[in-house]
Amino acid sequence: MANTQLRKSGFILTMGEILVKIMATKPGQSFRQPGTLVGPYASGAPAIFIDQVAKVGSPGAMIGCVGDDDFGALNVERLRADGVDVSGIAVIKSATTGSSTCMP
């Protein structure tokens, strides 16, 4: 991310968690037994925010980290494809990308 970009009016920089979300398909579904899950979906509030910033055409960048795994690649590729500057996202070889689960 170039310093000249940061000086532009309207450039948005965010930092924070980048993770994937895996969701149960039925309300009240317990995770104590096998059940149907959907996902993974790219997630993490700061990542979702900056992705939407890029989708409406504003320049922005993300600072954060992901693991060197498929979940990390999913997130970085999505952000890059949507126009986010991902040069501030570190890929950590010894880590796994965070995940969350939720019920509808």
VENVENHU-V974370 format. One record per pair of residues at least 6 apart in sequence whose ideal C-beta (glycine too) atoms are under 6 Angstrom apart, sorted by the first residue. I is the first residue (numbers start at 1). J is the second residue. Records with the same first field share a line. If there is no record, write none. Layout:
I->J, J
This chain:
1->61, 85, 87, 88
5->11
10->58
11->59
12->53, 60
13->61
14->46, 49, 50, 62
15->63, 64
16->46, 64
17->44
18->44, 47, 64, 66, 75
19->43, 44, 98, 99, 100
20->40, 43, 71, 99
21->39, 41, 43, 100
22->37, 39, 40, 101
23->38, 39, 102
24->103
25->36, 38
27->104
29->35, 103
40->71
42->74, 75, 78
50->60, 62, 84
51->79, 82
53->60
54->60, 82, 83, 84
55->82
60->84
61->85, 88
62->84, 89
63->88
64->89
65->90, 92
66->72, 75, 91, 97
67->92, 95, 96, 97
68->91, 93
69->96, 97
71->97
72->97
76->86, 89
79->86
80->86
